[in-house]
Amino acid sequence: MKNCKRFTMMGLIVLLVAMALPGFAFAAETPSFTLTQDRSDNQIKIAITGDKLKDMYAYEVKVAFDTKKLRFKSASSGVTGFSITPIVEGAQIVYATTKIGKKAGDSGKVVLSSLNFEAIGKGKAEVKLTDVKLINSALESVTLKPNVKIAAELGSSSIFFKDIAGHWAIASIERAVELGFINGYADGSFRPNAQVTRAEFAAMLVRALDLQTAVGAKLSFKDAAGIPSWATEFVGTAVDAGIITGYEDQTFRASTPIKRSEIAVMVARALKWQVDASKKSSFADRDKIPAWADPSIAMAAEAGVLKGRGANLFVPSANATRAEAVTLLLAMIDLKA
C-alpha cells in the first residue's frame, strides 16, 4: 500500500515536471550535499543542502535514520512548489518536491528540505542521506548516492518524567528509554501503571530484541485493518519470528490490553526456549493459570524474567502495565547477553 502511494505521488511529480520549459541541462560538475542540524530541547531539525546545482526543477531524497533514538515528525521543503507527504518505510524517509509551471530550476547552493525529529534516546543518532534524484526543466534526471551522514546530538541529560519519582520501576524505565525501545508522552509523563495493548507490546518487544522490521508486512488477521499503521511492521515482524500469534477466530485484537499469561508465552518464544509441557509453576494461584501458559510462566519465573504481584500470586488474567513490560523486557535483554 505504501509503495502504491509512493508511485502515485511520484506520478504526480512527473506530471507537474512535464509542464516545465525545455532546454536546461545539468552542470558538468557533480552536485554535492551536506547535512546540518539544529536542536531545541528534544526536537532535532536536519537540513539537507545541495551545492553546485544547475537547473534543479524537482528532487526526491531518501534518508535513513536511527528509529531507536529518533521519531520522525514532519518535513518541509526549501524549494517553492508542490511537495508530497513524507513516506516513512521502516527506518527510511522518502520526500520529494517539484516546481509548478513554466520556469527555470534552481542553481547554485539550495536548501532542499528540512526533516524534523523528536529525540527518544540519548547520545548520538545517525541520519544518512542515501539517495538524491534531481530532475531539470528538460525532464532530464540523474540519481546520486551521496551517502552523507551526520550524528545528531541528542544530549546526555538525565531522563526525567514527572510521574515516575518513587516508582518501583524508575531505574528500569530510565534504562529502557536510554536503550530506545520505549519512550514517554508529549506531556512529560511516562504513565508506568497504564496498561499495554498487544500492538504496543509487539513494538516494544521487536525494538528490545533489535529485530529487523518486516517492511511492507502483509498480515492475514481478520482485523488487520484495525492494527495501527505505526504498529503494522512490528506486529508483522513478531508474527514472522513466531513470537506472537492471533486468536482462534483469526483476529489479532491490537487495541486489547495484553495479559500477563500471554506475555509469559511470548517471552518463552522470543528466548527460543524448549518449553517442557510438564513444567508447573509454583504460584499460589496456579489453579487460575491457563494450561497453555503454565509451563512458560514456570520457566520465565525460574529465569527471573517474570515475577508475581505479591503474596506469591501471578494473577495471569491481569493486564500488564508499562512498568511491568519494561522490567521483563530488560530481564530478557540481560538473559540473552
VENNOR-V626787 format. One record per residue. RES is the residue in one letter. SS is DSSP state (H for helix, E for strand, C for the rest). PSI is psi in whole degrees, -180 to 180 (NA if undefined). D_LAST is the distance of its C-alpha to the last C-alpha in Angstrom with 1 decimal. Layout:
RES,SS,PSI,D_LAST  RES,SS,PSI,D_LAST
This chain:
M,C,-40,37.3  K,H,-42,35.7  N,H,-38,37.0  C,H,-43,40.4  K,H,-41,40.5  R,H,-45,39.6  F,H,-37,42.3  T,H,-45,44.8  M,H,-46,44.2  M,H,-28,44.4  G,H,-38,47.5  L,H,-38,49.0  I,H,-49,48.1  V,H,-39,49.9  L,H,-42,52.9  L,H,-37,53.2  V,H,-32,52.9  A,C,-15,55.7  M,C,-2,58.0  A,C,164,57.7  L,C,142,60.4  P,C,170,60.3  G,C,1,60.8  F,C,146,57.9  A,C,156,55.6  F,C,153,52.3  A,C,150,52.5  A,C,-28,52.3  E,C,131,49.8  T,C,131,46.2  P,C,152,44.9  S,E,161,42.0  F,E,147,39.5  T,E,155,37.7  L,E,134,35.3  T,E,158,35.8  Q,E,153,34.2  D,E,128,35.7  R,E,137,33.7  S,E,109,35.1  D,C,-119,32.8  N,C,15,30.0  Q,E,127,32.2  I,E,128,31.7  K,E,124,34.5  I,E,119,34.1  A,E,135,37.5  I,E,119,38.1  T,E,133,41.2  G,E,144,43.1  D,E,157,45.6  K,E,34,48.4  L,E,153,48.8  K,E,114,52.0  D,E,49,53.3  M,E,110,50.0  Y,E,-32,51.1  A,E,158,47.8  Y,E,158,44.1  E,E,132,40.8  V,E,147,37.5  K,E,128,33.9  V,E,132,31.1  A,E,144,27.3  F,E,164,25.3  D,C,103,21.8  T,C,-14,21.6  K,C,-21,18.7  K,C,-14,20.9  L,E,143,24.4  R,E,123,26.5  F,E,135,29.6  K,E,-51,32.8  S,E,173,35.9  A,E,152,37.7  S,E,153,41.2  S,E,145,43.4  G,C,0,45.4  V,C,129,47.9  T,C,130,50.6  G,C,-145,50.8  F,E,131,48.8  S,E,143,45.0  I,C,162,42.9  T,C,132,40.3  P,C,138,36.9  I,E,119,35.0  V,E,118,31.2  E,E,99,29.3  G,C,-117,25.5  A,C,18,24.8  Q,E,140,28.4  I,E,133,31.6  V,E,129,35.0  Y,E,140,38.1  A,E,151,41.7  T,E,145,45.1  T,E,149,48.6  K,C,167,52.0  I,C,134,54.7  G,C,-178,58.3  K,C,98,60.2  K,C,160,59.0  A,C,157,57.5  G,C,175,53.8  D,E,148,52.2  S,E,160,52.3  G,E,-136,50.9  K,E,123,48.0  V,E,134,46.7  V,E,113,43.9  L,E,-54,42.7  S,E,165,40.5  S,E,132,38.3  L,E,130,35.0  N,E,129,34.0  F,E,159,30.4  E,E,131,28.9  A,E,128,26.0  I,C,11,23.2  G,C,-171,20.8  K,C,169,21.3  G,E,-126,21.7  K,E,149,22.8  A,E,130,22.7  E,E,135,24.2  V,E,128,27.3  K,E,130,28.9  L,E,106,32.4  T,E,-37,32.1  D,E,143,35.5  V,E,123,38.9  K,E,125,41.9  L,E,137,45.3  I,E,130,48.5  N,E,-179,51.9  S,C,-5,55.2  A,C,12,56.4  L,C,18,53.5  E,C,139,51.9  S,E,156,48.2  V,E,140,45.6  T,E,125,41.8  L,E,153,39.9  K,C,81,36.3  P,C,-28,35.9  N,C,43,32.1  V,E,135,32.7  K,E,162,29.7  I,E,145,29.3  A,E,102,26.6  A,E,129,27.5  E,E,116,27.4  L,E,-7,25.9  G,E,163,26.5  S,C,19,24.4  S,C,155,26.3  S,C,143,24.8  I,C,135,24.1  F,C,127,27.1  F,C,140,28.0  K,C,-10,31.3  D,C,20,30.3  I,C,-3,27.2  A,C,126,28.8  G,C,-3,28.5  H,C,145,26.3  W,C,-23,24.0  A,C,17,21.0  I,H,-44,22.0  A,H,-40,19.0  S,H,-40,16.6  I,H,-47,19.0  E,H,-40,19.2  R,H,-42,15.5  A,H,-42,15.3  V,H,-40,18.4  E,H,-37,17.1  L,H,-20,14.1  G,C,11,17.0  F,C,0,16.4  I,C,157,19.3  N,C,176,22.4  G,C,-164,25.6  Y,C,165,29.2  A,C,-23,32.0  D,C,8,33.9  G,C,9,31.3  S,C,163,29.9  F,C,-30,26.6  R,C,62,28.2  P,C,-27,25.5  N,C,5,27.7  A,C,149,28.5  Q,E,154,27.8  V,C,129,25.3  T,E,167,26.9  R,H,-37,25.4  A,H,-43,25.6  E,H,-43,23.8  F,H,-37,20.9  A,H,-44,20.6  A,H,-45,20.4  M,H,-43,17.8  L,H,-46,15.6  V,H,-42,16.0  R,H,-45,15.4  A,H,-37,12.2  L,C,-3,10.8  D,C,44,12.5  L,C,145,14.8  Q,C,121,18.0  T,C,147,20.8  A,C,94,23.8  V,C,131,26.6  G,C,29,29.9  A,C,137,28.5  K,C,117,31.4  L,C,141,31.0  S,C,6,33.4  F,C,146,33.4  K,C,-29,36.9  D,C,29,35.9  A,H,-31,33.8  A,H,-20,36.3  G,H,-2,35.2  I,C,124,31.6  P,C,145,31.5  S,H,-35,31.4  W,H,-21,28.4  A,H,-13,26.4  T,H,-48,27.7  E,H,-35,25.1  F,H,-44,22.2  V,H,-45,23.9  G,H,-41,24.7  T,H,-45,21.2  A,H,-37,20.0  V,H,-47,23.1  D,H,-32,22.7  A,C,-4,19.1  G,C,18,20.8  I,C,-39,18.9  I,C,139,22.1  T,C,172,25.6  G,C,-165,29.0  Y,C,174,31.6  E,C,-27,34.4  D,C,12,36.8  Q,C,31,34.5  T,C,160,33.7  F,C,-36,30.5  R,C,62,31.8  A,C,-37,29.7  S,C,1,31.3  T,C,131,31.0  P,E,139,28.8  I,C,139,25.9  K,E,156,26.2  R,H,-34,23.7  S,H,-37,24.4  E,H,-41,23.6  I,H,-39,20.2  A,H,-43,19.3  V,H,-40,20.2  M,H,-37,18.3  V,H,-47,15.1  A,H,-41,15.8  R,H,-42,16.6  A,H,-36,13.6  L,C,0,11.3  K,C,42,14.1  W,C,147,15.1  Q,C,97,18.5  V,C,127,20.3  D,C,111,23.1  A,C,-20,26.1  S,C,-5,27.7  K,C,137,25.0  K,C,138,26.5  S,C,165,25.2  S,C,17,26.9  F,C,149,27.6  A,C,-25,31.2  D,C,33,31.7  R,H,-26,30.3  D,H,-14,33.7  K,H,-4,32.9  I,C,129,29.6  P,C,142,30.1  A,H,-35,30.0  W,H,-18,27.7  A,H,-20,25.1  D,H,-46,25.4  P,H,-41,23.3  S,H,-40,20.3  I,H,-43,21.0  A,H,-46,21.3  M,H,-40,17.9  A,H,-37,16.1  A,H,-43,18.1  E,H,-34,17.4  A,C,-8,13.6  G,C,13,14.4  V,C,-39,13.5  L,C,145,17.2  K,C,162,20.0  G,C,-176,23.8  R,C,25,26.3  G,C,152,28.3  A,C,27,30.8  N,C,35,28.2  L,C,136,28.8  F,C,-32,26.2  V,C,66,28.7  P,C,-31,27.5  S,C,-2,30.0  A,C,150,29.2  N,E,138,27.8  A,C,146,24.4  T,E,167,24.6  R,H,-38,22.7  A,H,-42,21.4  E,H,-42,20.2  A,H,-45,18.5  V,H,-45,16.6  T,H,-46,15.6  L,H,-33,14.3  L,H,-38,12.4  L,H,-40,10.6  A,H,-38,9.9  M,H,-45,8.6  I,H,-45,6.2  D,H,-35,5.1  L,H,-34,5.5  K,H,-21,3.8  A,C,NA,0.0
